[in-house]
Amino acid sequence: MDLLRKYFIHGLAGAIALGWIFSFLGVYDTNALPFFKRFVFWTSTMIVGSFGSALAGIFLWRTSLREKPPVLIAAVAALTSFPVLLVLAGYDNSLNFRTPLAGWFDQYIYVLIISLIIVTGGYLALAASGVLRSAKPTGSPISSFMDRLPAKFHHATLYGVSSEDHYLRVHTSLGEALILMRLSDAITELGEGAGLQTHRSWWVASDGVAEVKSENGKRVLVLKSGAAAPVSRSFATAVKDAGFVK
């Protein structure tokens, strides 16, 4: 919500400022128009572009593209350029349904270049202000926990967590990763309902179990990754009540 509010507020202020600058410079051969008409034209165009980039940016920020700023910026600019092009068509009589596709494409490229410059500037401004650092998606506790892992694991499925000295080995659908954290802190962060502790050194996600086995008279939960999570006597009842063991 913080990102949404700041993005729109900054975007509106930036749209008005850019509208004035573009009007003053007479960009896009608009210097023949009176300044007020230029200002209305450019400000309305910038507002549409600003809101379009805000919506596209917030949507794409919730995907893995947030880990790839250049790709994120390019995608936002590409999406934003479509509504901006339609606004330009509304003002420019030379753009209509009779205009050849090549003509629309040429205008789109022109708009895309400007959008790339503006979106890049907006991204850098948000990054410098610290908004992006505090704008991680506020989803489930598991999502927050997964953000502790290297970027490639952020959208993986969590299967389980095992303790190794002062580290935790996190078992996921994309492999394993080590993080410096206590198991008790991880269990607290993951919260109730996401899974349960099966052993003093193991926590297993509710949907991370592939099968249940018995080894030397002891229960073992085999994760979907193939890792084996032991079930100690002290946690056996809780594991059974959770439905892991029939």
N, C-alpha and C positions, 0 to 999 in steps of 0.2 A: 504494500500500500504506500510505503514511503517512496519507493521508486516511482510509482504511478503518479503520486501528487507532485513530486519534484520534477519529473519528466515533463508533465503538462505545464506546470508553472514556468519552468525554464524555457520550454518550447514556445509558449505564447510570447514571453518577453523577447526571445530570440527572433521569432517570426516578425514581430513589430519592428525590431531593430533592423533586421535584414530587409524588410519591406521598405524602410526609409532609405537605407543605403542603396538598394537597387533602384529606387525611384530617383534618388539624387544623381546616380551615375547614368540613368537612362538605358539600363541594360535591355537587351533583346529588341533594340530599335524602338524603344518606347519614349525616347527623348522628344519625339514630335508631339506627344500628348501633354496636356497641362499637368503640372506636378501633382495636383490632387488626384486626378484620374490614374496617374502612374502609381501613386501611393496606394490607392484602393486595389488596383490590379495586383501589385506585387505583395501587398500585405495579405490579401485574401489567398493568393497562391501559396505564400509561405505558411499561413495558418493551416491550410489543408495539408501541406507537406509535413508540417510539424506534428499535427495530430496523427497523420498517417504513419509517420516514423515512430511516434510514441506507441501506437497500437502494435505495429509490426515488431518494434524493438522489445516491448514487454513480452509479447508472445514468444518470440524467438529466444529471449533471454532464459526462458524456462526449459530450453532444449540444450543439447550438448554444444550448440554453436557458441554459447557464452564462453567456452574454453578456447575458441578460435576467433579472436576479435576481427581480423581482416575479413574472414568469411562472414561473420555476423554483420559487419558494416556493409559489405557488398550486398547481402541478402536484404537488409533493411532498405538500402538505397534503391534496389531493384523493385521492391514491392511499393515503396513510396512513390516512385516515379509514375506509376499508372494513374492514380487519382490526380496528381499534379498535371499530367498530360491532358486529362479530361478538362481540367480547369482552364488550361491554356487554349484548348479547342473551343471552349465557351466564349473566350474573348477574341480569338483569332478566327476570322471568317474563312481563312485559307485552309483551315483544317476542318473537314466535314466528311460525311460518308462517301463523297465522291473523290476524296483525296486518295491517290494510290497508296498501297501498303508501304511502299518504299518511303513515301513522304512522312507517314506516321512513324516509321522506324527511325528516320533521320531525326525527327523531333524528340523521340523517346531517348535516343542516345545523348542528345543535347541536355535533356532534363536529367538523365542518369548521371552525367558528369557533374552537374551542379549539385545533385543530390548526394553524390559520393563525397564531395567537398564539405557540404553542410553536415551530413551525418557523421563524418569523421571528426569534424570540429566539435559536434555535440557529444560524441563518445569521449573524446579527450577531456572535455570540460567536466563531464560527469565523473570520469575516472579521477581527475585531479581533485574534485570536491569530496571524494570518498563515498559517494552515493553507491557506486557499483560494488564496492567492497562489502557494504552492509546490506546488499540486495539479493542475497542468496535466497532461492525459493524456500518458503517457510512451509514445507510439506510435513510429512510424518517424521517421527523421531529417527526412523531408519535413514531417511534422506539426509537429515542433519548429520547423523553419524557417518554416513558414506562420504560426506564432504571432507572428512578428515583424511581420507585416502587420496592417493595420487589421482589426477584428473580422469584418467582412463577408467577408473572404478566408480566414478560418481553415479553412473546410471546402471550399474550392475545390480543383480539381485543378491541380497545378503543371505547366506546359508547358515553361517555360524561364526563364533569367535572363540579362540582358544588362547590360554595364557602361556607365555614362554618367558620366564624370568620377569623382567620389567616391561616386556613388550606383549602386544596382542597380535596373534596371527588371524587375520580376517579372511574368511573363506567365502568366495563369491562366485557368481556365474562366469566371471572373466578371469578367474584365477585367485591367487592369494596375495596378500600384502601385509607388511608389518608396520605397526604404529606404536609409538611410545605412550602407553596408557594402562591403567590398572583395570582388571576385569570388573571389579566392583563399580568403578566409575562408568564403565561402558554399559553395564546392566542398568544402572540408574538412568543413564541418558537414553537408552533404548526404550525404557518404560515397560509397563505391563501390557500384555496382549500381543506384543510383537514376537515373543518367543519365551523361553524359560531356561534357567540354569539346570544343567544335567549332572554337573560334576563341579568340584571346587575350582577346576581350571577350564570349564567349558560352558558356553551359552549357545543354544541352538534356536534358529529362527523357526517360526511356526510352519512355514512352507518350504523349509530347507531340507526336510528329511525325505530320502528316497525309499529307505526300507529299515526294518529293525532286525538285528541279528543277535544271537547269543554266542559268546566266545568264552570258553572255560567257565560256563555257568553264569556269566555276567552279560547284562544287556548292553548292546552297542547300537547307537543310532548312526546309520550310514547316510551321510549327506549327499545331496545331488551332485556334488563335486567329487565324491568318492572318498572323502575324508571320514574317519570313524570317530564319533563322539561317545565317550564312555558314559554310562549312567551309574552313579554311585548309589549306595543304599539310602543315604540321607535324602536323595532327590528322586528316588524311584517312585514314590507315591504321587508326587507332583507330575512326573512324566506320564504316569499311567492316567491320572485324572485329566491331563491335557489331551489325551487321545493318541499319543504317540505309540503306546504299547497297549494292545488289546488284551 
